[in-house]
């Protein structure tokens, strides 16, 4: 299966650059798998499309300000600000670091992506903040330009310092600098567990009122955590889909959620996953279960999920999926194409382009059932 089989044309004008003031006013494309029918809806209709006995599962991960701008050792100390995409970047030793996963707390080591990638070598020291509040040493290089860096002990809480000098890690297709408002907009209303470098974007459409309507219908809601990292947004660099390998991402399924999911599965009730991260966590946990036979179960607990879902995968847990529109040739598009068919999904994307839906993180969504 070729990665190029999951390509589509998207005008740049349809890539959403801003979030909507009212999250629930986004559009929602409704795809019915059994017939391939497409219906144009609004997200505020979503609660009415759920069945009374559905179990809705969400990812409660919280995005932290994981993007840092700084300087390399030996360069002049100067006020550092986010790069201007239209300018000559990283003059005078400037660097950009995206923290992707904490490896250890003591010492405080992180996996990260760096820019400029080719120039930053092992042993180099990096300084962040106008007053060099944070500094780190590059400990190792990864296979695709990743680095492992170790931060020196800080005088105050590390994450508090990130809150002060870090930036919201908006994806690169949002061609503007992050603003203070993104700290709220690029976060789900139910975000609790800090650890993601990208938002689980299907959840950005929910408001407290929408959740209240869902619960008001007697529909149960369960939470799990998957911290979005390289496994979710790393590009596919191979030609054949089967040759791609996913990075592991930290996840946690509390006992209450495992019980709710297993009870719903045993009763034949539908499980509706909000977002591809929720899908991968549930299906990975089902693979880890010792249960045999047709009846699936998931196992509670935490670990590293590295499940790659693409067409041919047999879903054992998820019965319906709410998701945003994803980049061409991405693992996320392949996951959705495994839930419906590739032809159905690409047809839905062509329809969304023709109808001028808003794409990607701050864009509209699709409900597949």
DOTIMI-157742 format. One line per 2 residues: number of its first residue (from 1); for each residue x, z, y of N, C-alpha, C. Coordinates in steps of 0.001 Angstrom, whole numbers. Example, Ala and Ser with C-alpha at 12.3 -4.5 7.8 and 13.67 -1.06 7.14 Angstrom:
residues 2
1> 13190/7800/-5690/12300/7800/-4500/13200/7800/-3300 | 12850/7080/-2250/13670/7140/-1060/12900/7870/30
//
This chain:
residues 369
1> 849/0/-1184/0/0/0/894/0/1246 | 657/-914/2167/1517/-1080/3328/1016/-248/4504
3> 1953/318/5238/1606/1058/6448/911/138/7452 | 1326/-1113/7489/731/-2076/8424/-740/-2351/8127
5> -1219/-1970/6941/-2637/-2132/6621/-3519/-1201/7441 | -2900/-258/8137/-3664/729/8904/-3423/547/10401
7> -3324/-703/10795/-3092/-1039/12193/-4399/-1486/12840 | -4481/-1340/14139/-5615/-1867/14904/-5191/-2027/16355
9> -5926/-2840/17088/-5610/-3105/18486/-6383/-2130/19380 | -5669/-1530/20333/-6298/-591/21257/-5816/-854/22676
11> -6720/-1216/23584/-6309/-1360/24986/-5837/-13/25536 | -4764/-37/26289/-4204/1202/26830/-5207/1935/27716
13> -6117/1186/28318/-7104/1789/29221/-8058/2738/28500 | -8142/2654/27173/-9058/3513/26419/-8397/4813/25951
15> -7122/5003/26244/-6452/6253/25878/-6787/7300/26935 | -7514/8321/26537/-7980/9339/27484/-6795/10108/28060
17> -6759/10208/29372/-5687/10924/30060/-6120/12307/30539 | -7417/12540/30577/-7958/13807/31059/-9034/14299/30103
19> -9208/15600/30048/-10319/16161/29285/-11591/16083/30132 | -12718/16076/29472/-13991/16100/30180/-14273/17508/30679
21> -14930/17612/31811/-15268/18927/32345/-16185/19676/31385 | -17154/18961/30824/-18036/19540/29811/-17593/18999/28460
23> -16968/19836/27653/-16424/19390/26372/-17481/18716/25501 | -18684/19260/25503/-19720/18767/24594/-20335/17454/25051
25> -19922/16939/26225/-20482/15678/26715/-19724/14464/26187 | -18782/14677/25289/-18056/13554/24694/-18988/12750/23787
27> -18608/11520/23555/-19374/10666/22650/-18940/10919/21207 | -19818/10582/20274/-19519/10790/18857/-20042/9596/18067
29> -19128/8935/17370/-19503/7833/16492/-19838/8401/15120 | -21022/8108/14634/-21518/8665/13368/-21393/7582/12288
31> -20546/7837/11296/-20334/6907/10181/-20930/7500/8915 | -21847/6775/8310/-22468/7199/7062/-21821/6408/5932
33> -21078/7106/5087/-20253/6429/4080/-21066/5621/3082 | -22214/6153/2663/-22972/5505/1591/-23437/4111/1978
35> -23721/3911/3258/-24232/2611/3717/-23269/1879/4641 | -22274/2607/5169/-21385/2005/6152/-22008/1908/7528
37> -23195/2496/7710/-23916/2417/8985/-23183/3194/10065 | -23193/2629/11277/-22597/3281/12439/-23671/3587/13465
39> -23631/4775/14022/-24586/5165/15053/-23837/5783/16222 | -24157/5342/17416/-23555/5895/18632/-24340/7120/19062
41> -23652/8249/19144/-24307/9505/19492/-23472/10244/20533 | -23975/11418/20922/-23232/12346/21764/-22887/13572/20928
43> -21757/14207/21266/-21346/15348/20449/-22367/16480/20489 | -23082/16615/21571/-24080/17697/21641/-25154/17561/20562
45> -25246/16379/19920/-26175/16205/18803/-25620/16739/17487 | -24331/17075/17465/-23672/17467/16218/-24377/18612/15485
47> -24785/19692/16158/-25451/20779/15415/-26692/20322/14664 | -27411/19346/15200/-28643/18878/14561/-28380/17982/13362
49> -27137/17479/13233/-26795/16638/12087/-26329/17455/10884 | -26073/18731/11109/-25648/19592/10014/-26845/20015/9171
51> -26586/20238/7895/-27615/20750/6998/-27667/22268/7106 | -28831/22811/6825/-29018/24255/6980/-28099/25070/6087
53> -27689/24503/4952/-26834/25255/4037/-25371/24827/4105 | -24999/24049/5123/-23608/23644/5284/-22711/24850/5555
55> -21439/24698/5200/-20394/25628/5630/-19446/24845/6530 | -19347/25263/7780/-18472/24613/8751/-17141/25370/8779
57> -16039/24648/8605/-14718/25281/8569/-13874/24743/9723 | -13280/25660/10504/-12496/25287/11681/-11082/25853/11566
59> -10169/25261/12325/-8779/25701/12383/-8584/26488/13680 | -8307/27794/13548/-8229/28658/14725/-6817/28796/15294
61> -5930/27852/14989/-4581/27919/15535/-4602/27813/17057 | -3597/28403/17678/-3508/28408/19139/-2226/27708/19573
63> -2344/26788/20521/-1187/26066/21054/-406/26991/21990 | 921/26965/21898/1746/27720/22834/2578/26742/23660
65> 3097/27157/24804/3857/26236/25675/5212/25894/25067 | 5199/24939/24161/6344/24655/23296/7335/23667/23891
67> 7016/23078/25042/7951/22114/25645/8782/22812/26712 | 10093/22688/26585/11027/23303/27522/11885/22236/28181
69> 12111/22399/29483/13031/21533/30210/14228/22363/30621 | 15417/21843/30393/16605/22626/30686/17808/21756/30948
71> 18965/22349/30706/20222/21629/30953/21208/21944/29834 | 22163/21062/29664/23222/21242/28678/24361/22059/29284
73> 25148/22679/28414/26308/23429/28893/27254/22491/29627 | 27832/22999/30708/28765/22192/31482/28117/21410/32594
75> 26771/21347/32626/26098/20626/33704/25783/21585/34837 | 25467/21051/35981/25211/21874/37153/23899/22617/37019
77> 23871/23865/37433/22623/24630/37471/21805/24133/38650 | 20565/23761/38420/19709/23227/39467/18267/23434/39046
79> 17343/23386/40009/15925/23513/39645/15538/22412/38672 | 14893/22789/37594/14545/21833/36555/13036/21690/36489
81> 12574/20461/36415/11139/20201/36386/10864/19144/35333 | 9592/18968/34943/9257/17944/33951/9725/16568/34403
83> 10077/15776/33436/10583/14440/33729/9479/13562/34309 | 9857/12674/35139/8962/11646/35656/9149/10417/34779
85> 8091/9959/34040/8278/8832/33112/8778/7568/33789 | 8564/7473/35103/8966/6247/35798/10395/6319/36330
87> 11040/7462/36194/12364/7622/36777/13456/7533/35715 | 14707/7558/36154/15827/7649/35220/15913/9098/34759
89> 15660/9332/33477/15543/10688/32957/16895/11294/32612 | 16909/12607/32699/17982/13415/32129/19357/13112/32712
91> 19369/12867/34018/20651/12792/34695/21214/14205/34826 | 22509/14309/35011/23174/15586/35254/22937/16575/34102
93> 22864/16097/32865/22807/16988/31722/21452/17581/31428 | 20395/17017/31949/19065/17550/31677/18653/17285/30230
95> 17874/18193/29688/17388/18049/28323/15915/18427/28262 | 15245/17892/27258/13864/18263/26952/13830/18685/25486
97> 13235/19836/25220/13147/20381/23866/11693/20659/23536 | 11261/20193/22365/9932/20506/21865/10089/21381/20631
99> 9732/22651/20752/9808/23567/19616/8713/23204/18622 | 9071/23009/17355/8072/22580/16373/7766/23622/15304
101> 8747/24487/14986/8471/25503/13967/9497/26620/14058 | 8998/27863/14065/9907/29002/14073/10415/29233/12658
103> 11725/29204/12502/12350/29368/11191/12516/30847/10865 | 12909/31628/11870/13072/33067/11667/12914/33770/13003
105> 12509/35040/12943/12361/35824/14159/13651/36535/14522 | 14417/36960/13521/15688/37647/13750/16745/37034/12840
107> 17630/36180/13346/17699/35711/14720/16556/34731/15035 | 16336/34525/16327/15218/33696/16776/15607/32214/16677
109> 15346/31623/15516/15725/30231/15265/14488/29349/15161 | 14623/28117/15668/13521/27161/15693/13996/25786/15259
111> 13119/25062/14589/13272/23626/14452/12670/22981/15688 | 13269/21897/16154/12783/21286/17389/13170/19815/17445
113> 12545/19120/18363/12940/17770/18731/13593/17840/20102 | 14625/17046/20315/15357/17112/21581/15468/15722/22190
115> 15622/15731/23489/15850/14489/24221/16866/14770/25314 | 17931/14004/25457/18279/12813/24682/18865/13185/23320
117> 18312/12628/22265/18637/13043/20917/20063/12762/20489 | 20627/11635/20882/21938/11243/20376/23077/12047/20994
119> 22831/12643/22141/23929/13261/22878/24089/14750/22604 | 23101/15370/21996/23138/16817/21846/23652/17159/20453
121> 24851/17698/20377/25499/17941/19102/25468/19390/18679 | 25850/19626/17441/25931/20977/16898/26961/21792/17681
123> 26601/23027/17974/27485/23910/18722/27253/23890/20221 | 26493/22924/20714/26241/22846/22150/25266/23940/22572
125> 25416/24404/23806/24537/25427/24350/23584/24788/25347 | 22326/25258/25317/21274/24745/26181/20691/25895/27006
127> 20348/25603/28266/19840/26628/29179/18488/26176/29729 | 17546/27126/29812/16179/26789/30206/15702/27706/31330
129> 14910/27116/32228/14367/27861/33355/15260/27732/34567 | 14661/27870/35756/15431/27693/36988/16576/28680/37085
131> 16409/29876/36500/17474/30865/36535/18150/31052/35198 | 18066/30041/34346/18648/30116/32991/18137/31341/32231
133> 16803/31583/32328/16229/32762/31671/16431/32748/30157 | 16381/31558/29566/16585/31427/28122/17787/30534/27859
135> 18561/30876/26833/19615/29951/26420/19725/29987/24906 | 20161/28864/24357/20182/28688/22905/21397/27870/22508
137> 21752/27983/21243/22847/27201/20674/22301/26280/19596 | 22780/25052/19565/22367/24089/18546/23117/24421/17254
139> 22359/24740/16189/22972/25185/14941/23133/24060/13925 | 22197/23087/13913/22242/22037/12890/21410/20850/13333
141> 21666/19715/12684/20918/18484/12918/20066/18179/11698 | 18903/17526/11941/18038/17102/10857/18181/15616/10586
143> 17435/15128/9611/17587/13742/9167/17022/12731/10156 | 16029/13106/10956/15434/12163/11909/15611/12646/13339
145> 16755/13257/13620/17045/13667/14981/16572/15064/15328 | 15950/15774/14381/15551/17136/14663/16797/18006/14827
147> 16643/19126/15510/17706/20115/15639/17170/21488/15234 | 18091/22338/14813/17770/23756/14654/18548/24496/15723
149> 17848/25269/16548/18506/25988/17629/18244/27478/17485 | 19195/28270/17977/19090/29730/17926/19134/30274/19346
151> 18058/30981/19710/17985/31572/21042/18736/32898/21073 | 19439/33134/22181/20099/34423/22380/19031/35485/22624
153> 19299/36736/22255/18328/37819/22509/17927/37849/23978 | 16627/37981/24215/16103/37948/25576/15789/39364/26058
155> 15841/39530/27380/15566/40845/27962/14092/41213/27854 | 13229/40204/27773/11797/40450/27643/11265/39665/26453
157> 9975/39848/26154/9362/39188/25013/9570/37680/25089 | 10008/37089/23985/10332/35660/23956/9115/34818/24320
159> 7972/35105/23705/6796/34272/23968/6261/34482/25381 | 6503/35651/25956/6144/35850/27351/7004/34970/28245
161> 8274/34846/27892/9140/33950/28655/8707/32498/28512 | 8319/32120/27295/7796/30757/27116/6575/30535/27990
163> 5716/31541/28080/4514/31417/28896/4878/31174/30355 | 6011/31723/30779/6409/31603/32183/7129/30296/32478
165> 7960/29828/31549/8776/28649/31877/8452/27440/31005 | 7688/27622/29922/7350/26508/29042/6213/25658/29592
167> 5990/24526/28948/4952/23590/29382/4033/23262/28210 | 2784/22960/28532/1830/22546/27514/2350/21266/26867
169> 2472/21231/25541/3072/20059/24869/2083/18898/24712 | 1679/18327/25850/782/17170/25784/1471/16029/25038
171> 711/15258/24248/1330/14142/23521/1854/13068/24462 | 2800/12255/23996/3460/11276/24877/2542/10183/25396
173> 1402/9937/24715/505/8892/25216/-338/9375/26398 | -271/10653/26736/-847/11129/27993/256/11026/29034
175> 151/10008/29869/1272/9613/30730/1211/10320/32081 | 1200/11624/32030/1264/12446/33234/1892/13782/32856
177> 2302/14513/33870/2835/15838/33632/1688/16802/33297 | 2011/17814/32532/989/18819/32252/681/19610/33519
179> -546/20123/33576/-986/20940/34703/-1474/22289/34194 | -1679/23210/35101/-2154/24538/34718/-3489/24451/33981
181> -4333/23499/34356/-5655/23366/33717/-5539/22975/32250 | -4438/22325/31863/-4257/21935/30455/-4115/23152/29548
183> -3671/24276/30088/-3546/25480/29274/-4901/25900/28696 | -5966/25564/29400/-7311/25849/28899/-7898/24651/28179
185> -7739/23469/28754/-8387/22283/28202/-7783/21859/26862 | -6472/22066/26684/-5786/21659/25453/-5753/22842/24470
187> -6915/23479/24326/-7048/24649/23477/-8498/24744/23036 | -8739/25000/21758/-10116/25170/21310/-10661/26504/21808
189> -11977/26612/21904/-12581/27859/22389/-12467/28978/21360 | -12139/28633/20112/-11993/29653/19079/-10518/29849/18668
191> -9584/29350/19488/-8159/29496/19174/-7755/30968/19220 | -7047/31408/18181/-6634/32806/18095/-5193/32989/17639
193> -4778/32243/16629/-3478/32480/15993/-2416/31561/16596 | -1499/32137/17376/-489/31347/18080/480/30679/17102
195> 798/29391/17370/1789/28753/16524/1805/27238/16531 | 886/26565/17237/815/25102/17190/1502/24454/18376
197> 2074/23277/18134/2656/22485/19204/1756/21301/19562 | 604/21219/18931/-413/20225/19275/-1762/20820/18907
199> -2770/20500/19672/-4093/21059/19429/-4751/20362/18235 | -5549/21099/17443/-6410/20452/16447/-7585/19835/17203
201> -7426/18576/17587/-8225/18007/18678/-9708/17837/18377 | -10097/17745/17111/-11535/17655/16817/-12264/18897/17302
203> -11551/20016/17362/-12168/21252/17813/-12327/21355/19316 | -11691/20444/20082/-11764/20533/21536/-13154/20237/22080
205> -14032/19670/21270/-15369/19319/21749/-16325/20506/21733 | -15974/21563/21011/-16883/22692/20866/-16888/23563/22120
207> -18058/24104/22413/-18233/25100/23461/-18885/26325/22823 | -18837/27475/23487/-19549/28634/22942/-21026/28349/22697
209> -21629/27535/23557/-23051/27214/23396/-23303/26374/22146 | -22406/25417/21884/-22551/24596/20674/-22413/25468/19428
211> -21440/26359/19421/-21273/27257/18281/-22477/28169/18110 | -23048/28610/19208/-24235/29461/19141/-25415/28695/18545
213> -25550/27423/18916/-26627/26605/18334/-26438/26436/16840 | -25190/26241/16421/-24897/26066/14991/-25251/27335/14228
215> -24767/28466/14724/-25057/29737/14043/-26538/30079/14127 | -27183/29646/15217/-28611/29892/15378/-29448/29185/14329
217> -28920/28131/13746/-29613/27432/12666/-29315/28063/11307 | -28563/29150/11321/-28227/29822/10070/-27043/29223/9343
219> -26313/28325/10005/-25163/27662/9389/-23944/28569/9497 | -23289/28795/8388/-22136/29684/8358/-20887/28958/8867
221> -20011/29713/9541/-18759/29172/10067/-17610/30001/9514 | -16595/29337/8996/-15414/30013/8453/-14175/29500/9173
223> -13138/30352/9247/-11908/29999/9942/-10710/30063/9004 | -9787/29145/9221/-8472/29191/8597/-7465/28828/9667
225> -6188/28880/9313/-5133/28576/10275/-4154/27578/9669 | -3909/26492/10379/-2770/25627/10082/-2086/25339/11412
227> -822/25730/11515/-85/25514/12753/445/24086/12778 | -40/23328/13742/288/21909/13832/1748/21741/14241
229> 2478/20975/13426/3886/20717/13702/4236/19289/13355 | 5462/19080/12877/5926/17733/12580/5097/17042/11516
231> 4558/17792/10560/3782/17169/9492/2591/16397/9992 | 2016/16843/11106/820/16188/11634/1153/14968/12476
233> 2153/15095/13373/2327/14008/14336/3587/13178/14156 | 4400/13473/13155/5599/12655/12965/5224/11235/12566
235> 5829/10221/13183/5504/8836/12837/5945/8482/11423 | 5282/7485/10846/5637/6997/9516/6733/5953/9686
237> 7889/6176/9071/9050/5312/9281/9333/4399/8091 | 8467/4392/7100/8663/3540/5931/7640/2404/5968
239> 7844/1384/5154/6915/263/5099/5774/506/4119 | 6082/1222/3036/5083/1495/2015/4560/2910/2173
241> 3240/3046/2183/2600/4339/2414/3105/5378/1429 | 3206/5005/166/3550/5957/-889/4950/6565/-727
243> 5795/5958/98/7166/6446/266/7289/7511/1357 | 6224/7719/2123/6274/8710/3199/6219/10123/2631
245> 6966/11034/3248/6961/12436/2853/6578/13297/4062 | 5638/14187/3845/5148/15034/4921/6052/16250/5116
247> 6211/16673/6361/6832/17954/6647/5835/19067/6326 | 6344/20198/5890/5476/21346/5649/5053/22002/6953
249> 3821/22523/6967/3298/23242/8121/2710/24569/7642 | 2924/25617/8410/2476/26955/8015/953/27045/8069
251> 383/27625/7015/-1065/27805/6984/-1402/29187/6442 | -2637/29601/6699/-3130/30869/6176/-4637/30761/5963
253> -5091/31161/4783/-6520/31199/4464/-6877/32643/4146 | -7659/33302/5015/-8008/34699/4762/-8958/34831/3576
255> -9004/35998/2956/-9873/36205/1788/-11333/35868/2060 | -11831/36219/3252/-13238/35961/3559/-13538/34464/3554
257> -12614/33667/4114/-12826/32217/4137/-12768/31643/2734 | -11804/32081/1929/-11718/31599/546/-13003/31919/-213
259> -13537/33119/-9/-14777/33505/-693/-15943/32632/-257 | -16045/32375/1034/-17136/31539/1544/-17047/30122/988
261> -15830/29565/988/-15658/28201/492/-15960/28124/-994 | -15442/29054/-1768/-15663/29024/-3216/-17128/29248/-3567
263> -17791/30092/-2808/-19223/30306/-3041/-20014/29040/-2735 | -19669/28372/-1633/-20358/27124/-1282/-20120/26051/-2337
265> -18894/25961/-2826/-18591/24973/-3865/-19372/25267/-5138 | -19438/26522/-5523/-20159/26899/-6741/-21654/26614/-6620
267> -22173/26711/-5396/-23599/26478/-5163/-23922/25024/-4848 | -22912/24181/-4820/-23139/22769/-4541/-23454/22482/-3090
269> -23087/23379/-2192/-23334/23182/-768/-22202/22369/-144 | -22521/21715/954/-21549/20840/1600/-20608/21625/2507
271> -19332/21270/2458/-18332/21853/3342/-17950/20810/4384 | -18141/21160/5644/-17867/20268/6764/-16582/20738/7433
273> -15568/19897/7413/-14268/20246/7991/-14175/19727/9420 | -13758/20590/10318/-13511/20188/11700/-12033/19860/11834
275> -11728/18573/11783/-10369/18110/11994/-9574/17866/10731 | -8596/16998/10846/-7755/16631/9703/-6870/17785/9243
277> -6492/18693/10162/-5678/19837/9743/-6468/20757/8824 | -7757/20922/9111/-8618/21725/8240/-8754/21060/6878
279> -8909/19745/6867/-9015/18998/5610/-7779/19225/4749 | -6611/19038/5320/-5377/19153/4531/-5169/20570/4008
281> -5548/21553/4801/-5394/22931/4350/-6308/23226/3172 | -7571/22829/3272/-8530/23086/2192/-8141/22351/917
283> -7784/21091/1043/-7464/20317/-149/-6129/20763/-760 | -5183/21193/77/-3927/21725/-442/-4187/23020/-1205
285> -5050/23874/-656/-5368/25137/-1322/-6098/24896/-2637 | -6885/23824/-2721/-7559/23483/-3978/-6552/23034/-5021
287> -5532/22319/-4593/-4495/21894/-5532/-3694/23078/-6062 | -3535/24101/-5239/-2791/25286/-5652/-3593/26174/-6606
289> -4909/26012/-6619/-5756/26862/-7443/-5486/26607/-8925 | -5634/27657/-9719/-5454/27530/-11169/-6709/27030/-11862
291> -7787/26842/-11085/-9053/26422/-11689/-8911/25046/-12321 | -9553/24861/-13440/-9547/23568/-14121/-10972/23037/-14194
293> -11095/21770/-14515/-12418/21174/-14651/-12875/20549/-13348 | -14153/20191/-13294/-14698/19468/-12155/-14970/20376/-10968
295> -15275/21648/-11216/-15618/22542/-10119/-14352/23003/-9407 | -14228/22630/-8151/-13047/22977/-7374/-13143/24408/-6864
297> -12006/24993/-6634/-11887/26274/-5961/-10663/26209/-5068 | -10633/27077/-4059/-9423/27190/-3254/-8841/28579/-3455
299> -7570/28699/-3187/-6882/29971/-3342/-6535/30504/-1960 | -6789/31772/-1744/-6484/32392/-454/-4977/32578/-317
301> -4534/32975/872/-3132/33263/1073/-2497/32352/2112 | -1183/32382/2185/-453/31622/3190/716/30899/2541
303> 1279/29958/3286/2404/29188/2764/2683/27992/3633 | 3259/26962/3024/3594/25719/3716/2817/24581/3075
305> 1966/23932/3846/1173/22810/3336/1879/21502/3674 | 2095/20674/2667/2756/19377/2890/2001/18250/2199
307> 697/18416/2040/-114/17430/1336/-283/16171/2182 | 14/15030/1593/-172/13724/2239/-1393/13069/1594
309> -2429/12854/2411/-3679/12275/1910/-3788/10837/2402 | -3927/9917/1468/-4099/8501/1807/-5031/7887/764
311> -5536/6664/988/-6524/6091/71/-6096/6150/-1382 | -7041/6591/-2217/-6780/6856/-3619/-6823/8341/-3916
313> -6720/9150/-2857/-6798/10600/-3023/-8227/11007/-3396 | -8368/11969/-4297/-9674/12473/-4709/-9966/13777/-3980
315> -10925/13714/-3068/-11346/14920/-2348/-12112/15839/-3287 | -11740/17104/-3293/-12393/18070/-4165/-13190/19114/-3392
317> -12931/19255/-2093/-13548/20325/-1312/-14418/19781/-186 | -13859/18924/639/-14516/18503/1878/-15603/17474/1595
319> -16783/17716/2183/-17915/16812/2002/-18309/16044/3245 | -17831/16464/4408/-18077/15764/5671/-16951/16129/6626
321> -16680/15240/7576/-15504/15394/8423/-15823/15026/9867 | -15500/15955/10773/-15514/15672/12204/-14078/15466/12634
323> -13789/14339/13288/-12404/14024/13635/-12351/13203/14906 | -11240/13276/15611/-11012/12385/16747/-10508/11034/16246
325> -10296/10108/17166/-9726/8808/16826/-8196/8933/16855 | -7542/8306/15880/-6120/8529/15667/-5290/7277/15921
327> -3988/7496/16068/-3062/6400/16351/-2997/5404/15196 | -2731/4135/15512/-2525/3151/14446/-1367/3558/13542
329> -1491/3251/12260/-434/3452/11261/-4/4921/11151 | -898/5841/11471/-575/7267/11402/-1112/7872/10108
331> -516/8999/9696/-999/9692/8494/-2420/10200/8687 | -2805/10481/9928/-4156/10973/10187/-5189/9869/9962
333> -4872/8665/10387/-5766/7535/10136/-5860/7263/8638 | -4762/7418/7923/-4783/7230/6470/-5645/8274/5790
335> -5599/9514/6282/-6439/10578/5719/-7916/10237/5866 | -8310/9807/7055/-9714/9445/7277/-10097/8246/6422
337> -9176/7315/6242/-9423/6134/5416/-9516/6470/3937 | -9024/7646/3552/-9192/8109/2179/-10537/8790/1994
339> -11102/9283/3094/-12402/9961/3017/-13536/8942/2992 | -13514/8005/3937/-14363/6820/3833/-13453/5739/3235
341> -13805/4490/3364/-12884/3442/2919/-12099/2941/4122 | -10955/2324/3858/-10156/1771/4948/-10953/751/5737
343> -11706/-105/5039/-12495/-1127/5733/-13555/-490/6622 | -14217/561/6111/-15236/1236/6916/-14622/1863/8165
345> -13497/2512/7985/-12874/3218/9102/-12367/2234/10148 | -11682/1173/9724/-11184/200/10693/-12327/-544/11379
347> -13426/-755/10654/-14607/-1342/11282/-15176/-393/12336 | -15185/901/12026/-15657/1893/12993/-14752/1919/14224
349> -13459/1796/14024/-12532/1786/15155/-12735/545/16022 | -12960/-600/15388/-13230/-1812/16174/-14505/-1645/16997
351> -15519/-1033/16393/-16764/-760/17116/-16486/175/18293 | -15696/1221/18063/-15396/2174/19125/-14644/1506/20277
353> -13737/581/19964/-13022/-156/21009/-13992/-1029/21799 | -14857/-1734/21092/-15817/-2620/21753/-16767/-1841/22654
355> -17121/-625/22219/-18064/210/22991/-17351/1126/23980 | -16032/938/24089/-15221/1667/25063/-15291/3192/24888
357> -15176/3631/23649/-14982/5055/23401/-13618/5465/23948 | -13463/6740/24230/-12188/7295/24698/-11392/7757/23475
359> -10110/7425/23422/-9310/7643/22216/-8315/8803/22383 | -7957/9343/21228/-6883/10318/21024/-7267/11726/21495
361> -6278/12532/21859/-6461/13981/21971/-7602/14398/22903 | -7645/13830/24082/-8700/14170/25041/-9881/13210/24956
363> -9950/12439/23874/-10969/11413/23752/-12208/11873/23006 | -12980/10896/22549/-14234/11135/21845/-13957/11393/20369
365> -15032/11534/19588/-14858/11919/18189/-15725/11068/17267 | -15545/11307/15972/-16292/10584/14944/-16723/11583/13862
367> -17962/11481/13432/-18470/12325/12357/-18702/11434/11146 | -17990/11734/10049/-18068/10933/8842/-18734/11771/7768
369> -19864/11263/7235/-20546/12000/6157/-21094/11024/5142
//
